[in-house]
């Protein structure tokens, strides 16, 4: 006789009805093999007494179990666990700890993607005292959250287009695509129609979609050495092979690209032409033209990741390669996470229509569609000029932060670091004097409650020995910049080689 | 001499400065080959006259072009297009129509995924008079949009945790993961911790992530015949091979699964155990146990897509297989698009921790992370009981719509259709009498401004001849249901075979 009294625990405070709790637990014992097929269950009166519940509760539970096929009633004999259920070996159901263990380890095999995620700061303690220098992120404290929330609220008011709440187009919200046509043609010199736009979740999804369509079957991609490593990983994950060419003060070396094209079949070239990631160098006019020429001739795609087009502090931003793509070679990727806030997970993929259509097909099985409410909110903010206004505002703030960071770095730390003042973007490419090691600097800094860019290890994965990392200045206010420099000074002075 | 006057168009009303417009266009002519290297440009005074602008505008433009490397000044000679730029063949820049053509067609090759998207209703006219019967979608008009917008507004008020606006965890918002632990353990009988949860964008992303990890290298997946076709496509896209087994009135045939396991290496079995998609049949208790047993023995993953767990009208919902997964075999997928609204693009993947960690790594290169503001909003709504309350409310409404639809279908159309009253979900599996063809019914209906489930063609892709389609009742109110039945009556009466 199964000791129901000791094994059934009913919680009168739980949301779930008592009779359903009883069902769940009996099913659990059947499934785990503790109650085997043809086991006789106590009559409802007896069970109710044992458990201290009303008899109706037990009857309701039994009815439910019969309906679901777990138990059966045999006239004049009683109620039994269904005899046709398979007999299984009892699992260690009641042993403590078993559950945690099974929830940790799967009983099937799958592909490991461990190359895709470094020891990222996911688990880092976010203590009050810790000050962080990131890779070049915006300052989320400046995000126009009131405008976003108000616009969002307005479009959800009664009477507004309710179809935004239903399923929408995989290509993205129609109003946003139309707003982007004007916005991108005006600010980036593009000449596109809505057919050339797929709305994505931030630029990373654009890179992912393009990779999946281009790099099956070990197709070759050319990237700079060094390069934004997440892109390399995204290409490799899609099945691509990476070829690296040097990057100098004029950006990626297009002669080296040409040499490769002569001997190998190249599917795509990845560029961050406005400011090379990580070195912040701008691709020169000469190389821009050369690259477009090569793309036309060798029929490869240029994946232009224009992640910081909006941030330019001295001369006007140089228009992207996409603005002069008359042959259908450029896949242009951008987004709003840097202008507005990382929380605004909206980006765009701009390309010839045939490519956009294929990307939409693929996107349909990835996450079906975007968030129509958020996309509509952004469309309204673009049309109202809120986005451009916000951009102008933060540009001034970031420029003064760059100036302060650079002048302090030069004044206080030029014995240890060299750098060029970046003419745009959110980070400085800082090279450490060769006699020091970033390892030592980073670990000493951490003891001073200063976290240097947690991705710094990733910048020299090919052992070029440039000894550089990116220091993001945009997310730090003036006081914070002063503290960072002060702490860095202490760290460097304490390093006696 | 290049005719600048005729080719440069400056728009004084545009957002972009005149001098930048001038730059953009000169760069355009250089890149397109109309202005070749070493071409002399007019002096600033002459150019200003030709274009009718102030001389300062031209000087600013020339300065900018020099900075960017497009033009160069040779002392005592004048200003020239930079001589070191590569010479390119002039493109048909001024021919009308060229642009549209290039924006339509790419000059590189890529993988075609045309199997992934059917002639879906993306482009369908949404006319006022057209009434639609879908595949089983919720009624977005019932979405608790006020609660969502208010909660969203509250969490963005000043003083709230601003870090929600910055980059967040790839696993999902921490508060939401914790809220889901309680919610899923209580409503689904799971016994998981936050480590077993990855927040996704709706359930489709869960299916996609699982596929990418399981089905590289032509690994085999078992699905029912017939099955939810988007899943088949997602598996195939990942590289998997599909094996189909019959589905009868007790759900997917687990004996057929066992037979396959004996002769082939099976990586995963996909089930919609609560209501098989498309036939709405519930997987029987006996087969549930058998399937779990097989998974343990043959070490395959059970992908349990529990897309409509919350919608059950007669007896209580049967707990998912995941609630009795003591060996780490079940990958459980669900979401909030059906409970709340398709616009609520939040779902979850529940699995052993090692699998969740790999899925998070992959997800990081797909779209990096979710929308923290929306996830926090949902967390608050779950904790406050809003989600459960809303669910209870719509459940009553959907039940009465099911009852009305079924009774009218039986009363008015039983000469043509057969069906079982579904005990849950949002759709009825309706079989058409064999002497009729859905093709005829659908096209006749369309003329009556009645659009039958636009995905109906997808249900018999293996030519089983079941002659069934899903009719979604949940998104139609009583008046609409009456109209649908009325129109269907007319359609059927007009079909004389």
Contacts between the chains, C-beta under 8 A, distances in Angstrom:
chain1	res1	chain2	res2	distance
A	14	B	186	6.5
A	15	B	186	5.5
A	15	B	187	7.6
A	15	B	388	7.1
A	16	B	186	6.0
A	16	B	187	7.3
A	17	B	316	7.9
A	20	B	316	5.3
A	23	B	316	7.1
A	24	B	189	4.8
A	24	B	319	6.0
A	24	B	323	7.4
A	27	B	285	7.9
A	27	B	319	6.5
A	27	B	324	7.4
A	28	B	189	7.4
A	28	B	323	7.4
A	28	B	324	6.2
A	30	B	285	8.0
A	30	B	289	7.5
A	31	B	288	7.5
A	31	B	289	5.9
A	31	B	292	6.8
A	31	B	324	4.0
A	32	B	324	6.7
A	32	B	326	6.3
A	64	B	315	5.7
A	64	B	316	5.9
A	67	B	315	4.8
A	68	B	285	5.7
A	68	B	315	6.9
A	68	B	318	5.4
A	69	B	284	5.3
A	69	B	285	3.8
A	69	B	286	6.5
A	70	B	285	4.9
A	82	B	285	6.8
A	82	B	286	7.1
A	84	B	286	5.7
A	85	B	285	6.6
A	85	B	286	5.3
A	85	B	289	5.7
A	86	B	286	6.9
A	86	B	289	5.4
A	86	B	290	5.2
A	86	B	293	6.0
A	88	B	289	6.6
A	88	B	292	7.9
A	88	B	293	5.3
A	91	B	326	4.8
A	91	B	327	7.2
A	93	B	326	6.8
A	98	B	326	7.0
A	99	B	191	5.5
A	99	B	326	7.4
A	100	B	193	7.5
A	102	B	325	7.3
A	102	B	326	5.4
A	102	B	327	5.9
A	102	B	328	4.8
A	102	B	352	7.0
A	103	B	191	7.5
A	103	B	192	5.9
A	103	B	193	6.7
A	103	B	195	7.3
A	103	B	196	5.2
A	103	B	328	7.2
A	103	B	352	5.8
A	103	B	353	6.4
A	104	B	195	7.3
A	104	B	328	7.9
A	104	B	352	6.0
A	104	B	353	4.4
A	104	B	354	6.7
A	105	B	328	5.4
A	105	B	352	5.5
A	105	B	353	7.5
A	105	B	354	5.8
A	106	B	301	7.2
A	106	B	328	4.5
A	106	B	329	7.4
A	106	B	351	6.7
A	106	B	352	4.0
A	106	B	354	5.6
A	106	B	355	4.8
A	107	B	295	7.3
A	107	B	296	6.6
A	107	B	299	5.6
A	107	B	327	4.8
A	107	B	328	4.3
A	107	B	329	4.9
A	107	B	352	7.8
A	108	B	214	7.8
A	108	B	267	7.2
A	108	B	268	7.2
A	108	B	295	7.7
A	108	B	299	5.3
A	108	B	300	5.6
A	108	B	301	4.2
A	108	B	328	7.8
A	108	B	329	6.4
A	109	B	267	7.8
A	109	B	299	7.3
A	110	B	213	4.3
A	110	B	214	5.3
A	110	B	301	7.6
A	110	B	355	6.4
A	110	B	358	6.4
A	111	B	212	7.7
A	111	B	213	5.3
A	111	B	214	7.5
A	111	B	216	5.2
A	111	B	358	7.5
A	112	B	358	6.3
A	113	B	213	7.3
A	113	B	358	5.6
A	113	B	361	4.7
A	113	B	362	5.2
A	114	B	358	7.7
A	114	B	361	6.8
A	116	B	361	4.3
A	116	B	362	6.4
A	116	B	364	6.3
A	116	B	365	5.8
A	117	B	170	7.9
A	117	B	360	7.3
A	117	B	361	4.1
A	117	B	364	5.8
A	122	B	169	6.0
A	122	B	170	7.1
A	122	B	171	7.8
A	126	B	163	7.7
A	137	B	166	7.2
A	137	B	167	6.6
A	140	B	162	6.2
A	140	B	163	7.2
A	140	B	165	4.0
A	140	B	166	4.0
A	141	B	162	5.9
A	141	B	165	8.0
A	143	B	165	4.8
A	145	B	156	5.0
A	145	B	165	6.3
A	146	B	156	7.5
A	148	B	156	7.1
A	149	B	152	6.6
A	149	B	153	5.1
A	149	B	156	4.1
A	152	B	149	6.6
A	152	B	152	6.1
A	152	B	153	7.6
A	153	B	149	5.1
A	153	B	152	7.6
A	153	B	153	5.5
A	156	B	145	5.0
A	156	B	146	7.5
A	156	B	148	7.1
A	156	B	149	4.1
A	162	B	140	6.3
A	162	B	141	5.9
A	163	B	126	7.8
A	163	B	140	7.3
A	164	B	343	6.2
A	165	B	140	4.0
A	165	B	141	7.9
A	165	B	143	4.8
A	165	B	145	6.3
A	165	B	341	4.4
A	165	B	342	6.8
A	165	B	343	4.4
A	166	B	137	7.2
A	166	B	140	4.0
A	166	B	341	7.2
A	166	B	342	5.3
A	166	B	343	7.1
A	167	B	137	6.7
A	167	B	342	4.5
A	168	B	342	7.7
A	168	B	343	7.8
A	169	B	122	6.0
A	170	B	117	7.9
A	170	B	122	7.2
A	171	B	122	7.9
A	186	B	14	6.5
A	186	B	15	5.5
A	186	B	16	6.1
A	187	B	15	7.6
A	187	B	16	7.4
A	189	B	24	4.8
A	189	B	28	7.5
A	191	B	99	5.5
A	191	B	103	7.5
A	192	B	103	5.9
A	193	B	100	7.4
A	193	B	103	6.6
A	195	B	103	7.3
A	195	B	104	7.3
A	196	B	103	5.2
A	200	B	367	7.6
A	201	B	201	7.5
A	201	B	367	4.0
A	201	B	368	7.7
A	202	B	367	6.3
A	202	B	368	6.0
A	204	B	365	6.7
A	204	B	366	7.3
A	204	B	367	5.9
A	204	B	368	4.7
A	205	B	366	6.3
A	205	B	367	4.5
A	207	B	365	7.8
A	208	B	365	5.8
A	208	B	366	5.1
A	208	B	367	7.3
A	212	B	111	7.6
A	213	B	110	4.3
A	213	B	111	5.2
A	213	B	113	7.4
A	214	B	108	7.8
A	214	B	110	5.3
A	214	B	111	7.5
A	216	B	111	5.2
A	230	B	364	7.9
A	230	B	365	6.5
A	233	B	365	6.1
A	234	B	365	4.6
A	237	B	362	7.5
A	237	B	365	6.1
A	267	B	108	7.2
A	267	B	109	7.8
A	268	B	108	7.2
A	284	B	69	5.3
A	285	B	27	7.8
A	285	B	68	5.6
A	285	B	69	3.7
A	285	B	70	4.9
A	285	B	82	6.9
A	285	B	85	6.8
A	286	B	69	6.4
A	286	B	82	7.0
A	286	B	84	5.8
A	286	B	85	5.4
A	286	B	86	7.1
A	288	B	31	7.5
A	289	B	30	7.5
A	289	B	31	5.8
A	289	B	85	5.7
A	289	B	86	5.4
A	289	B	88	6.7
A	290	B	86	5.2
A	292	B	31	6.7
A	292	B	88	7.9
A	293	B	86	5.9
A	293	B	88	5.4
A	295	B	107	7.3
A	295	B	108	7.7
A	296	B	107	6.6
A	299	B	107	5.6
A	299	B	108	5.3
A	299	B	109	7.3
A	300	B	108	5.6
A	301	B	106	7.2
A	301	B	108	4.2
A	301	B	110	7.6
A	315	B	64	5.7
A	315	B	67	4.9
A	315	B	68	7.0
A	316	B	17	7.8
A	316	B	20	5.3
A	316	B	23	7.2
A	316	B	64	6.0
A	318	B	68	5.4
A	319	B	24	6.0
A	319	B	27	6.5
A	323	B	24	7.3
A	323	B	28	7.4
A	324	B	27	7.3
A	324	B	28	6.2
A	324	B	31	3.9
A	324	B	32	6.7
A	325	B	102	7.4
A	326	B	32	6.2
A	326	B	91	4.7
A	326	B	93	6.7
A	326	B	98	7.1
A	326	B	99	7.5
A	326	B	102	5.5
A	327	B	91	7.2
A	327	B	102	6.0
A	327	B	107	4.8
A	328	B	102	4.8
A	328	B	103	7.2
A	328	B	104	7.9
A	328	B	105	5.4
A	328	B	106	4.6
A	328	B	107	4.3
A	328	B	108	7.8
A	329	B	106	7.4
A	329	B	107	4.9
A	329	B	108	6.4
A	341	B	165	4.4
A	341	B	166	7.2
A	342	B	165	6.8
A	342	B	166	5.2
A	342	B	167	4.5
A	342	B	168	7.7
A	343	B	164	6.2
A	343	B	165	4.4
A	343	B	166	7.1
A	343	B	168	7.8
A	343	B	371	6.8
A	343	B	372	5.4
A	343	B	373	5.5
A	345	B	367	7.0
A	345	B	368	7.9
A	345	B	369	7.4
A	345	B	370	7.4
A	345	B	371	5.3
A	351	B	106	6.7
A	352	B	102	7.0
A	352	B	103	5.8
A	352	B	104	6.0
A	352	B	105	5.5
A	352	B	106	4.0
A	352	B	107	7.9
A	353	B	103	6.4
A	353	B	104	4.5
A	353	B	105	7.4
A	354	B	104	6.7
A	354	B	105	5.8
A	354	B	106	5.6
A	355	B	106	4.8
A	355	B	110	6.4
A	358	B	110	6.4
A	358	B	111	7.5
A	358	B	112	6.3
A	358	B	113	5.6
A	358	B	114	7.7
A	360	B	117	7.3
A	361	B	113	4.6
A	361	B	114	6.8
A	361	B	116	4.3
A	361	B	117	4.1
A	362	B	113	5.2
A	362	B	116	6.4
A	362	B	237	7.5
A	364	B	116	6.3
A	364	B	117	5.7
A	364	B	230	7.9
A	365	B	116	5.8
A	365	B	204	6.7
A	365	B	207	7.8
A	365	B	208	5.8
A	365	B	230	6.5
A	365	B	233	6.1
A	365	B	234	4.6
A	365	B	237	6.0
A	366	B	204	7.3
A	366	B	205	6.3
A	366	B	208	5.1
A	366	B	366	6.5
A	367	B	200	7.6
A	367	B	201	3.9
A	367	B	202	6.3
A	367	B	204	5.9
A	367	B	205	4.5
A	367	B	208	7.4
A	367	B	345	7.0
A	367	B	367	7.2
A	368	B	201	7.7
A	368	B	202	6.0
A	368	B	204	4.7
A	368	B	345	7.9
A	369	B	345	7.4
A	370	B	345	7.3
A	371	B	343	6.8
A	371	B	345	5.2
A	371	B	371	6.4
A	371	B	374	6.9
A	372	B	343	5.4
A	373	B	343	5.5
A	374	B	371	6.9
A	374	B	374	7.6
A	388	B	15	7.1
